[in-house]
């Protein structure tokens, strides 16, 4: 997940813990949510925040309920995948504004 967060601008970290990943995602979410670069950036911030929440939950439960921790880690990974797809989406030609005739 550290490599996935690097896509969004996180500094490379060698062997981070789940709590550290959660804080990185939280900081990135704040940066994306306060940007004025459009809806896709704000949506990415929301998804990064969702990943941070799931990572915080996994960090709180680490060492206790392994299936539950894995569930939260999967949710974080899915949120990061969705955030990446949100940034990589290209508007369809039909969605682009048409100049007046």
ZAFILO-648841 format. One record per residue: residue number from 1; residue in three letters; x, y, z of N, C-alpha, C in turn. Coordinates in steps of 0.05 Angstrom, whole numbers, m for minus. Last residue first. Layout:
% ZAFILO-648841
+-----+-----+--------+--------+--------+--------+--------+--------+--------+--------+--------+
!   k !   r !    n_x !    n_y !    n_z !   ca_x !   ca_y !   ca_z !    c_x !    c_y !    c_z !
+-----+-----+--------+--------+--------+--------+--------+--------+--------+--------+--------+
! NUM ! ALA !      X !      Y !      Z !      X !      Y !      Z !      X !      Y !      Z !
...
+-----+-----+--------+--------+--------+--------+--------+--------+--------+--------+--------+
***
This chain:
% ZAFILO-648841
+-----+-----+--------+--------+--------+--------+--------+--------+--------+--------+--------+
!   k !   r !    n_x !    n_y !    n_z !   ca_x !   ca_y !   ca_z !    c_x !    c_y !    c_z !
+-----+-----+--------+--------+--------+--------+--------+--------+--------+--------+--------+
! 101 ! UNK !   m464 !    551 !   m627 !   m463 !    553 !   m656 !   m468 !    581 !   m665 !
! 100 ! UNK !   m421 !    543 !   m570 !   m446 !    552 !   m582 !   m443 !    556 !   m613 !
!  99 ! UNK !   m382 !    484 !   m560 !   m384 !    513 !   m564 !   m410 !    520 !   m577 !
!  98 ! UNK !   m394 !    435 !   m513 !   m396 !    441 !   m541 !   m399 !    471 !   m544 !
!  97 ! UNK !   m354 !    402 !   m464 !   m372 !    424 !   m472 !   m371 !    429 !   m502 !
!  96 ! UNK !   m353 !    330 !   m461 !   m339 !    356 !   m464 !   m358 !    377 !   m474 !
!  95 ! UNK !   m381 !    284 !   m462 !   m383 !    300 !   m438 !   m369 !    327 !   m440 !
!  94 ! UNK !   m367 !    259 !   m509 !   m395 !    269 !   m507 !   m398 !    287 !   m483 !
!  93 ! UNK !   m316 !    241 !   m498 !   m319 !    263 !   m516 !   m348 !    275 !   m515 !
!  92 ! UNK !   m308 !    230 !   m427 !   m315 !    220 !   m453 !   m320 !    244 !   m471 !
!  91 ! UNK !   m251 !    244 !   m387 !   m278 !    250 !   m395 !   m284 !    240 !   m423 !
!  90 ! UNK !   m215 !    192 !   m358 !   m215 !    214 !   m378 !   m244 !    219 !   m386 !
!  89 ! UNK !   m187 !    171 !   m298 !   m210 !    173 !   m316 !   m207 !    196 !   m334 !
!  88 ! UNK !   m147 !    174 !   m261 !   m140 !    166 !   m288 !   m163 !    167 !   m308 !
!  87 ! UNK !   m172 !    188 !   m213 !   m153 !    206 !   m225 !   m146 !    200 !   m254 !
!  86 ! UNK !   m203 !    142 !   m205 !   m216 !    168 !   m207 !   m198 !    189 !   m220 !
!  85 ! UNK !   m164 !    103 !   m200 !   m182 !    102 !   m224 !   m195 !    129 !   m227 !
!  84 ! UNK !   m145 !    118 !   m149 !   m127 !    118 !   m173 !   m144 !    119 !   m199 !
!  83 ! UNK !   m191 !    108 !   m119 !   m180 !    135 !   m120 !   m161 !    138 !   m144 !
!  82 ! UNK !   m196 !     53 !   m125 !   m217 !     70 !   m135 !   m207 !     99 !   m138 !
!  81 ! UNK !   m149 !     36 !    m99 !   m153 !     30 !   m127 !   m174 !     48 !   m139 !
!  80 ! UNK !   m160 !     55 !    m47 !   m138 !     66 !    m62 !   m140 !     60 !    m92 !
!  79 ! UNK !   m205 !     23 !    m35 !   m208 !     52 !    m36 !   m185 !     65 !    m51 !
!  78 ! UNK !   m179 !    m27 !    m36 !   m200 !    m21 !    m55 !   m205 !      9 !    m58 !
!  77 ! UNK !   m145 !    m22 !      9 !   m134 !    m26 !    m18 !   m154 !    m20 !    m40 !
!  76 ! UNK !   m183 !    m16 !     49 !   m164 !      6 !     44 !   m153 !      3 !     16 !
!  75 ! UNK !   m208 !    m67 !     47 !   m224 !    m42 !     42 !   m206 !    m19 !     36 !
!  74 ! UNK !   m164 !    m98 !     61 !   m175 !   m101 !     34 !   m192 !    m76 !     27 !
!  73 ! UNK !   m158 !    m81 !    114 !   m136 !    m77 !     95 !   m146 !    m79 !     66 !
!  72 ! UNK !   m206 !    m99 !    136 !   m200 !    m70 !    135 !   m178 !    m64 !    116 !
!  71 ! UNK !   m197 !   m155 !    130 !   m221 !   m142 !    118 !   m216 !   m112 !    115 !
!  70 ! UNK !   m153 !   m163 !    163 !   m151 !   m167 !    134 !   m174 !   m154 !    119 !
!  69 ! UNK !   m177 !   m153 !    212 !   m155 !   m136 !    203 !   m152 !   m138 !    173 !
!  68 ! UNK !   m212 !   m197 !    213 !   m223 !   m169 !    213 !   m202 !   m149 !    203 !
!  67 ! UNK !   m176 !   m240 !    214 !   m195 !   m237 !    192 !   m207 !   m209 !    190 !
!  66 ! UNK !   m147 !   m227 !    264 !   m134 !   m227 !    238 !   m154 !   m225 !    215 !
!  65 ! UNK !   m155 !   m196 !    318 !   m174 !   m210 !    300 !   m164 !   m208 !    272 !
!  64 ! UNK !   m100 !   m180 !    339 !   m123 !   m192 !    353 !   m140 !   m209 !    334 !
!  63 ! UNK !    m60 !   m154 !    311 !    m53 !   m174 !    331 !    m76 !   m188 !    345 !
!  62 ! UNK !    m96 !    m94 !    303 !    m73 !   m112 !    295 !    m66 !   m130 !    318 !
!  61 ! UNK !   m136 !    m57 !    311 !   m142 !    m85 !    316 !   m119 !   m104 !    311 !
!  60 ! UNK !   m114 !     m8 !    296 !   m125 !    m11 !    323 !   m129 !    m41 !    330 !
!  59 ! UNK !   m102 !    m18 !    242 !    m80 !    m13 !    261 !    m90 !    m17 !    290 !
!  58 ! UNK !   m152 !    m22 !    219 !   m134 !    m45 !    219 !   m112 !    m42 !    239 !
!  57 ! UNK !   m170 !     31 !    228 !   m184 !      8 !    240 !   m166 !    m17 !    241 !
!  56 ! UNK !   m133 !     58 !    196 !   m134 !     64 !    225 !   m148 !     40 !    239 !
!  55 ! UNK !   m149 !     38 !    146 !   m122 !     32 !    156 !   m120 !     37 !    186 !
!  54 ! UNK !   m200 !     60 !    141 !   m197 !     30 !    142 !   m170 !     23 !    153 !
!  53 ! UNK !   m186 !    114 !    140 !   m204 !    104 !    161 !   m201 !     74 !    164 !
!  52 ! UNK !   m156 !    116 !     93 !   m143 !    123 !    119 !   m160 !    112 !    142 !
!  51 ! UNK !   m195 !    104 !     55 !   m172 !     86 !     59 !   m159 !     91 !     86 !
!  50 ! UNK !   m226 !    150 !     61 !   m238 !    124 !     66 !   m216 !    103 !     71 !
!  49 ! UNK !   m189 !    188 !     44 !   m199 !    189 !     71 !   m212 !    162 !     79 !
!  48 ! UNK !   m186 !    173 !     m9 !   m162 !    171 !      7 !   m170 !    172 !     37 !
!  47 ! UNK !   m238 !    187 !    m24 !   m230 !    159 !    m25 !   m205 !    154 !     m9 !
!  46 ! UNK !   m236 !    243 !    m18 !   m255 !    227 !     m3 !   m248 !    198 !     m2 !
!  45 ! UNK !   m196 !    254 !    m56 !   m192 !    260 !    m28 !   m211 !    245 !    m10 !
!  44 ! UNK !   m224 !    240 !   m102 !   m200 !    225 !    m95 !   m193 !    230 !    m65 !
!  43 ! UNK !   m262 !    281 !   m102 !   m270 !    253 !    m99 !   m247 !    235 !    m91 !
!  42 ! UNK !   m228 !    324 !   m112 !   m243 !    323 !    m87 !   m252 !    294 !    m81 !
!  41 ! UNK !   m211 !    310 !   m163 !   m191 !    313 !   m142 !   m205 !    311 !   m115 !
!  40 ! UNK !   m259 !    311 !   m192 !   m243 !    286 !   m190 !   m223 !    287 !   m168 !
!  39 ! UNK !   m275 !    366 !   m188 !   m290 !    344 !   m174 !   m273 !    319 !   m171 !
!  38 ! UNK !   m219 !    413 !   m181 !   m242 !    400 !   m193 !   m253 !    376 !   m177 !
!  37 ! UNK !   m177 !    440 !   m156 !   m173 !    430 !   m184 !   m196 !    413 !   m194 !
!  36 ! UNK !   m168 !    461 !   m107 !   m189 !    474 !   m123 !   m187 !    465 !   m152 !
!  35 ! UNK !   m159 !    420 !    m48 !   m151 !    430 !    m75 !   m174 !    442 !    m89 !
!  34 ! UNK !   m176 !    396 !     m3 !   m174 !    425 !     m3 !   m165 !    437 !    m29 !
!  33 ! UNK !   m172 !    342 !    m15 !   m198 !    353 !     m9 !   m198 !    384 !     m9 !
!  32 ! UNK !   m117 !    334 !    m20 !   m134 !    331 !    m44 !   m161 !    344 !    m39 !
!  31 ! UNK !   m100 !    343 !     33 !    m89 !    359 !     11 !   m107 !    358 !    m14 !
!  30 ! UNK !   m128 !    303 !     61 !   m132 !    331 !     67 !   m122 !    349 !     44 !
!  29 ! UNK !   m106 !    257 !     38 !   m134 !    263 !     35 !   m140 !    292 !     40 !
!  28 ! UNK !    m53 !    260 !     56 !    m59 !    263 !     28 !    m88 !    270 !     23 !
!  27 ! UNK !    m63 !    251 !    111 !    m50 !    276 !    102 !    m56 !    281 !     72 !
!  26 ! UNK !    m84 !    199 !    108 !   m100 !    220 !    120 !    m89 !    248 !    111 !
!  25 ! UNK !    m42 !    169 !     87 !    m67 !    171 !     72 !    m84 !    194 !     82 !
!  24 ! UNK !     m6 !    174 !    130 !      1 !    184 !    104 !    m24 !    188 !     87 !
!  23 ! UNK !    m35 !    149 !    171 !    m29 !    177 !    174 !    m21 !    189 !    147 !
!  22 ! UNK !    m35 !     97 !    150 !    m60 !    110 !    155 !    m56 !    140 !    157 !
!  21 ! UNK !     19 !     84 !    149 !      4 !     86 !    124 !    m22 !    101 !    127 !
!  20 ! UNK !     27 !     83 !    205 !     41 !    103 !    188 !     27 !    106 !    161 !
!  19 ! UNK !     m4 !     39 !    218 !    m11 !     65 !    229 !      2 !     87 !    213 !
!  18 ! UNK !     23 !     m2 !    192 !     m4 !      4 !    183 !    m12 !     32 !    193 !
!  17 ! UNK !     92 !     17 !    178 !     71 !      3 !    193 !     44 !     12 !    183 !
!  16 ! UNK !    137 !     12 !    122 !    120 !     27 !    140 !    101 !      9 !    155 !
!  15 ! UNK !    186 !     m2 !     90 !    174 !    m19 !    111 !    157 !     m3 !    131 !
!  14 ! UNK !    207 !     61 !     71 !    214 !     33 !     71 !    202 !     19 !     95 !
!  13 ! UNK !    171 !    107 !     34 !    179 !     98 !     61 !    184 !     69 !     59 !
!  12 ! UNK !    166 !    163 !     m9 !    173 !    134 !     m6 !    183 !    128 !     22 !
!  11 ! UNK !    113 !    209 !      5 !    142 !    204 !      4 !    147 !    173 !      6 !
!  10 ! UNK !     55 !    213 !    m37 !     68 !    207 !    m11 !     98 !    202 !    m15 !
!   9 ! UNK !     28 !    220 !    m84 !     46 !    241 !    m76 !     59 !    236 !    m49 !
!   8 ! UNK !     m2 !    179 !   m104 !    m16 !    204 !    m97 !      2 !    226 !    m86 !
!   7 ! UNK !     36 !    139 !   m110 !     22 !    149 !   m134 !      8 !    176 !   m129 !
!   6 ! UNK !     46 !    127 !    m57 !     66 !    143 !    m72 !     54 !    154 !    m98 !
!   5 ! UNK !      5 !     93 !    m45 !      4 !    120 !    m35 !     24 !    138 !    m48 !
!   4 ! UNK !     24 !     46 !    m70 !     m1 !     59 !    m79 !     m3 !     87 !    m69 !
!   3 ! UNK !     68 !     36 !    m38 !     72 !     43 !    m66 !     47 !     56 !    m78 !
!   2 ! UNK !     42 !     23 !     10 !     60 !     46 !      9 !     64 !     55 !    m19 !
!   1 ! UNK !     16 !    m24 !      0 !      0 !      0 !      0 !     17 !     25 !      0 !
+-----+-----+--------+--------+--------+--------+--------+--------+--------+--------+--------+
***
